[in-house]
Amino acid sequence: MELSVFMSSLENSHPPANSSVYLQALWYDRKGNWKAAHDLVDSLPGRDAARVHAYLHRVEGDEWNAEYWYSRAAATKPGYGLEQEWEELVRHYLQ
């Protein structure tokens, strides 16, 4: 799927069919449903889930919790805004 198709899907009421759980979480976040996004990755193992989880806690404003999840993802918190981080994550999980 291309980024433009994913972006267009934000006009729909459900994330794109066959999208990964990570893309679904990012989709719900962009739609303003942080809880649905968080619920999708909250109990998942692995660095990918931890990375999206970190981003979501950064969105929430819980910097301590975000730092914890960045650490679990073996990543560092980006020094740029949430918009750019969201787009980078989407591009990454679209690959």
CNS distance restraints for C-alpha pairs under 8 A (distance, minus, plus):
assign (resid   1 and name CA) (resid   5 and name CA) 6.48 0.50 0.50
assign (resid   1 and name CA) (resid   6 and name CA) 6.97 0.50 0.50
assign (resid   1 and name CA) (resid  94 and name CA) 6.25 0.50 0.50
assign (resid   2 and name CA) (resid   6 and name CA) 6.43 0.50 0.50
assign (resid   2 and name CA) (resid  94 and name CA) 7.01 0.50 0.50
assign (resid   3 and name CA) (resid   7 and name CA) 6.05 0.50 0.50
assign (resid   3 and name CA) (resid  90 and name CA) 7.57 0.50 0.50
assign (resid   3 and name CA) (resid  91 and name CA) 6.67 0.50 0.50
assign (resid   3 and name CA) (resid  94 and name CA) 7.38 0.50 0.50
assign (resid   4 and name CA) (resid   8 and name CA) 6.10 0.50 0.50
assign (resid   5 and name CA) (resid   9 and name CA) 6.24 0.50 0.50
assign (resid   6 and name CA) (resid  10 and name CA) 7.04 0.50 0.50
assign (resid   6 and name CA) (resid  16 and name CA) 7.26 0.50 0.50
assign (resid   8 and name CA) (resid  12 and name CA) 7.96 0.50 0.50
assign (resid   9 and name CA) (resid  14 and name CA) 7.91 0.50 0.50
assign (resid   9 and name CA) (resid  15 and name CA) 6.59 0.50 0.50
assign (resid   9 and name CA) (resid  16 and name CA) 6.37 0.50 0.50
assign (resid  10 and name CA) (resid  15 and name CA) 7.32 0.50 0.50
assign (resid  10 and name CA) (resid  27 and name CA) 6.96 0.50 0.50
assign (resid  10 and name CA) (resid  30 and name CA) 7.73 0.50 0.50
assign (resid  10 and name CA) (resid  31 and name CA) 6.86 0.50 0.50
assign (resid  15 and name CA) (resid  19 and name CA) 7.28 0.50 0.50
assign (resid  15 and name CA) (resid  24 and name CA) 5.83 0.50 0.50
assign (resid  15 and name CA) (resid  27 and name CA) 6.27 0.50 0.50
assign (resid  15 and name CA) (resid  28 and name CA) 7.58 0.50 0.50
assign (resid  16 and name CA) (resid  24 and name CA) 7.80 0.50 0.50
assign (resid  19 and name CA) (resid  23 and name CA) 6.00 0.50 0.50
assign (resid  19 and name CA) (resid  24 and name CA) 6.37 0.50 0.50
assign (resid  20 and name CA) (resid  24 and name CA) 6.18 0.50 0.50
assign (resid  20 and name CA) (resid  93 and name CA) 7.66 0.50 0.50
assign (resid  21 and name CA) (resid  25 and name CA) 6.12 0.50 0.50
assign (resid  21 and name CA) (resid  40 and name CA) 6.64 0.50 0.50
assign (resid  21 and name CA) (resid  41 and name CA) 7.43 0.50 0.50
assign (resid  22 and name CA) (resid  26 and name CA) 6.31 0.50 0.50
assign (resid  22 and name CA) (resid  40 and name CA) 7.87 0.50 0.50
assign (resid  22 and name CA) (resid  41 and name CA) 7.27 0.50 0.50
assign (resid  22 and name CA) (resid  48 and name CA) 7.58 0.50 0.50
assign (resid  22 and name CA) (resid  49 and name CA) 6.91 0.50 0.50
assign (resid  22 and name CA) (resid  52 and name CA) 6.77 0.50 0.50
assign (resid  22 and name CA) (resid  93 and name CA) 6.98 0.50 0.50
assign (resid  23 and name CA) (resid  27 and name CA) 5.94 0.50 0.50
assign (resid  23 and name CA) (resid  90 and name CA) 6.40 0.50 0.50
assign (resid  23 and name CA) (resid  93 and name CA) 6.43 0.50 0.50
assign (resid  23 and name CA) (resid  94 and name CA) 7.62 0.50 0.50
assign (resid  24 and name CA) (resid  28 and name CA) 6.20 0.50 0.50
assign (resid  24 and name CA) (resid  37 and name CA) 7.18 0.50 0.50
assign (resid  24 and name CA) (resid  40 and name CA) 7.84 0.50 0.50
assign (resid  25 and name CA) (resid  29 and name CA) 6.15 0.50 0.50
assign (resid  25 and name CA) (resid  36 and name CA) 7.10 0.50 0.50
assign (resid  25 and name CA) (resid  37 and name CA) 4.00 0.50 0.50
assign (resid  25 and name CA) (resid  38 and name CA) 6.81 0.50 0.50
assign (resid  25 and name CA) (resid  40 and name CA) 6.04 0.50 0.50
assign (resid  25 and name CA) (resid  41 and name CA) 7.13 0.50 0.50
assign (resid  25 and name CA) (resid  52 and name CA) 7.78 0.50 0.50
assign (resid  26 and name CA) (resid  30 and name CA) 6.20 0.50 0.50
assign (resid  26 and name CA) (resid  37 and name CA) 6.49 0.50 0.50
assign (resid  26 and name CA) (resid  52 and name CA) 7.69 0.50 0.50
assign (resid  26 and name CA) (resid  86 and name CA) 7.24 0.50 0.50
assign (resid  26 and name CA) (resid  90 and name CA) 7.07 0.50 0.50
assign (resid  27 and name CA) (resid  31 and name CA) 6.30 0.50 0.50
assign (resid  27 and name CA) (resid  37 and name CA) 7.62 0.50 0.50
assign (resid  28 and name CA) (resid  32 and name CA) 6.37 0.50 0.50
assign (resid  28 and name CA) (resid  33 and name CA) 5.20 0.50 0.50
assign (resid  28 and name CA) (resid  34 and name CA) 6.61 0.50 0.50
assign (resid  28 and name CA) (resid  36 and name CA) 6.30 0.50 0.50
assign (resid  28 and name CA) (resid  37 and name CA) 5.18 0.50 0.50
assign (resid  29 and name CA) (resid  33 and name CA) 5.28 0.50 0.50
assign (resid  29 and name CA) (resid  34 and name CA) 4.97 0.50 0.50
assign (resid  29 and name CA) (resid  36 and name CA) 7.70 0.50 0.50
assign (resid  29 and name CA) (resid  37 and name CA) 5.50 0.50 0.50
assign (resid  29 and name CA) (resid  56 and name CA) 7.74 0.50 0.50
assign (resid  33 and name CA) (resid  37 and name CA) 6.42 0.50 0.50
assign (resid  34 and name CA) (resid  38 and name CA) 5.99 0.50 0.50
assign (resid  34 and name CA) (resid  56 and name CA) 7.39 0.50 0.50
assign (resid  35 and name CA) (resid  39 and name CA) 5.93 0.50 0.50
assign (resid  36 and name CA) (resid  40 and name CA) 6.39 0.50 0.50
assign (resid  37 and name CA) (resid  41 and name CA) 7.04 0.50 0.50
assign (resid  37 and name CA) (resid  56 and name CA) 7.77 0.50 0.50
assign (resid  38 and name CA) (resid  42 and name CA) 5.62 0.50 0.50
assign (resid  38 and name CA) (resid  53 and name CA) 6.76 0.50 0.50
assign (resid  38 and name CA) (resid  56 and name CA) 6.75 0.50 0.50
assign (resid  39 and name CA) (resid  43 and name CA) 7.65 0.50 0.50
assign (resid  40 and name CA) (resid  44 and name CA) 7.79 0.50 0.50
assign (resid  41 and name CA) (resid  49 and name CA) 5.50 0.50 0.50
assign (resid  41 and name CA) (resid  50 and name CA) 7.65 0.50 0.50
assign (resid  41 and name CA) (resid  52 and name CA) 7.27 0.50 0.50
assign (resid  41 and name CA) (resid  53 and name CA) 6.25 0.50 0.50
assign (resid  42 and name CA) (resid  49 and name CA) 7.70 0.50 0.50
assign (resid  42 and name CA) (resid  53 and name CA) 6.78 0.50 0.50
assign (resid  44 and name CA) (resid  49 and name CA) 5.88 0.50 0.50
assign (resid  44 and name CA) (resid  50 and name CA) 7.94 0.50 0.50
assign (resid  45 and name CA) (resid  49 and name CA) 6.32 0.50 0.50
assign (resid  45 and name CA) (resid  50 and name CA) 7.40 0.50 0.50
assign (resid  46 and name CA) (resid  50 and name CA) 6.31 0.50 0.50
assign (resid  46 and name CA) (resid  73 and name CA) 7.45 0.50 0.50
assign (resid  47 and name CA) (resid  51 and name CA) 5.94 0.50 0.50
assign (resid  47 and name CA) (resid  72 and name CA) 6.55 0.50 0.50
assign (resid  47 and name CA) (resid  73 and name CA) 4.27 0.50 0.50
assign (resid  47 and name CA) (resid  74 and name CA) 7.16 0.50 0.50
assign (resid  48 and name CA) (resid  52 and name CA) 6.47 0.50 0.50
assign (resid  48 and name CA) (resid  73 and name CA) 6.75 0.50 0.50
assign (resid  49 and name CA) (resid  53 and name CA) 5.95 0.50 0.50
assign (resid  49 and name CA) (resid  73 and name CA) 7.82 0.50 0.50
assign (resid  50 and name CA) (resid  54 and name CA) 5.97 0.50 0.50
assign (resid  50 and name CA) (resid  69 and name CA) 5.38 0.50 0.50
assign (resid  50 and name CA) (resid  70 and name CA) 6.76 0.50 0.50
assign (resid  50 and name CA) (resid  72 and name CA) 5.97 0.50 0.50
assign (resid  50 and name CA) (resid  73 and name CA) 5.01 0.50 0.50
assign (resid  51 and name CA) (resid  55 and name CA) 6.42 0.50 0.50
assign (resid  51 and name CA) (resid  69 and name CA) 6.59 0.50 0.50
assign (resid  51 and name CA) (resid  70 and name CA) 5.96 0.50 0.50
assign (resid  51 and name CA) (resid  72 and name CA) 7.74 0.50 0.50
assign (resid  51 and name CA) (resid  73 and name CA) 5.13 0.50 0.50
assign (resid  51 and name CA) (resid  75 and name CA) 7.43 0.50 0.50
assign (resid  52 and name CA) (resid  56 and name CA) 6.23 0.50 0.50
assign (resid  52 and name CA) (resid  89 and name CA) 7.71 0.50 0.50
assign (resid  53 and name CA) (resid  57 and name CA) 6.35 0.50 0.50
assign (resid  53 and name CA) (resid  66 and name CA) 7.51 0.50 0.50
assign (resid  53 and name CA) (resid  69 and name CA) 6.35 0.50 0.50
assign (resid  54 and name CA) (resid  58 and name CA) 6.26 0.50 0.50
assign (resid  54 and name CA) (resid  65 and name CA) 7.34 0.50 0.50
assign (resid  54 and name CA) (resid  66 and name CA) 4.43 0.50 0.50
assign (resid  54 and name CA) (resid  67 and name CA) 6.85 0.50 0.50
assign (resid  54 and name CA) (resid  68 and name CA) 7.44 0.50 0.50
assign (resid  54 and name CA) (resid  69 and name CA) 4.57 0.50 0.50
assign (resid  54 and name CA) (resid  70 and name CA) 5.26 0.50 0.50
assign (resid  55 and name CA) (resid  59 and name CA) 6.29 0.50 0.50
assign (resid  55 and name CA) (resid  66 and name CA) 6.66 0.50 0.50
assign (resid  55 and name CA) (resid  70 and name CA) 7.99 0.50 0.50
assign (resid  55 and name CA) (resid  82 and name CA) 7.88 0.50 0.50
assign (resid  55 and name CA) (resid  85 and name CA) 7.68 0.50 0.50
assign (resid  55 and name CA) (resid  86 and name CA) 7.78 0.50 0.50
assign (resid  56 and name CA) (resid  60 and name CA) 6.21 0.50 0.50
assign (resid  56 and name CA) (resid  66 and name CA) 7.53 0.50 0.50
assign (resid  57 and name CA) (resid  61 and name CA) 6.23 0.50 0.50
assign (resid  57 and name CA) (resid  62 and name CA) 5.37 0.50 0.50
assign (resid  57 and name CA) (resid  63 and name CA) 6.85 0.50 0.50
assign (resid  57 and name CA) (resid  65 and name CA) 6.25 0.50 0.50
assign (resid  57 and name CA) (resid  66 and name CA) 4.82 0.50 0.50
assign (resid  58 and name CA) (resid  62 and name CA) 5.78 0.50 0.50
assign (resid  58 and name CA) (resid  63 and name CA) 5.72 0.50 0.50
assign (resid  58 and name CA) (resid  65 and name CA) 7.93 0.50 0.50
assign (resid  58 and name CA) (resid  66 and name CA) 5.28 0.50 0.50
assign (resid  58 and name CA) (resid  82 and name CA) 7.91 0.50 0.50
assign (resid  59 and name CA) (resid  82 and name CA) 7.01 0.50 0.50
assign (resid  62 and name CA) (resid  66 and name CA) 6.12 0.50 0.50
assign (resid  63 and name CA) (resid  67 and name CA) 6.06 0.50 0.50
assign (resid  64 and name CA) (resid  68 and name CA) 6.39 0.50 0.50
assign (resid  65 and name CA) (resid  69 and name CA) 6.41 0.50 0.50
assign (resid  66 and name CA) (resid  70 and name CA) 6.13 0.50 0.50
assign (resid  66 and name CA) (resid  77 and name CA) 7.96 0.50 0.50
assign (resid  67 and name CA) (resid  71 and name CA) 6.15 0.50 0.50
assign (resid  67 and name CA) (resid  76 and name CA) 7.69 0.50 0.50
assign (resid  67 and name CA) (resid  77 and name CA) 6.84 0.50 0.50
assign (resid  68 and name CA) (resid  72 and name CA) 6.40 0.50 0.50
assign (resid  69 and name CA) (resid  73 and name CA) 6.13 0.50 0.50
assign (resid  70 and name CA) (resid  74 and name CA) 6.18 0.50 0.50
assign (resid  70 and name CA) (resid  75 and name CA) 5.02 0.50 0.50
assign (resid  70 and name CA) (resid  76 and name CA) 5.66 0.50 0.50
assign (resid  70 and name CA) (resid  77 and name CA) 6.32 0.50 0.50
assign (resid  71 and name CA) (resid  75 and name CA) 5.85 0.50 0.50
assign (resid  71 and name CA) (resid  76 and name CA) 6.87 0.50 0.50
assign (resid  78 and name CA) (resid  85 and name CA) 7.29 0.50 0.50
assign (resid  80 and name CA) (resid  84 and name CA) 6.90 0.50 0.50
assign (resid  80 and name CA) (resid  85 and name CA) 7.30 0.50 0.50
assign (resid  81 and name CA) (resid  85 and name CA) 6.41 0.50 0.50
assign (resid  82 and name CA) (resid  86 and name CA) 5.96 0.50 0.50
assign (resid  83 and name CA) (resid  87 and name CA) 6.34 0.50 0.50
assign (resid  84 and name CA) (resid  88 and name CA) 6.14 0.50 0.50
assign (resid  85 and name CA) (resid  89 and name CA) 6.16 0.50 0.50
assign (resid  86 and name CA) (resid  90 and name CA) 6.19 0.50 0.50
assign (resid  87 and name CA) (resid  91 and name CA) 6.09 0.50 0.50
assign (resid  88 and name CA) (resid  92 and name CA) 6.07 0.50 0.50
assign (resid  89 and name CA) (resid  93 and name CA) 6.19 0.50 0.50
assign (resid  90 and name CA) (resid  94 and name CA) 6.02 0.50 0.50
assign (resid  91 and name CA) (resid  95 and name CA) 6.68 0.50 0.50
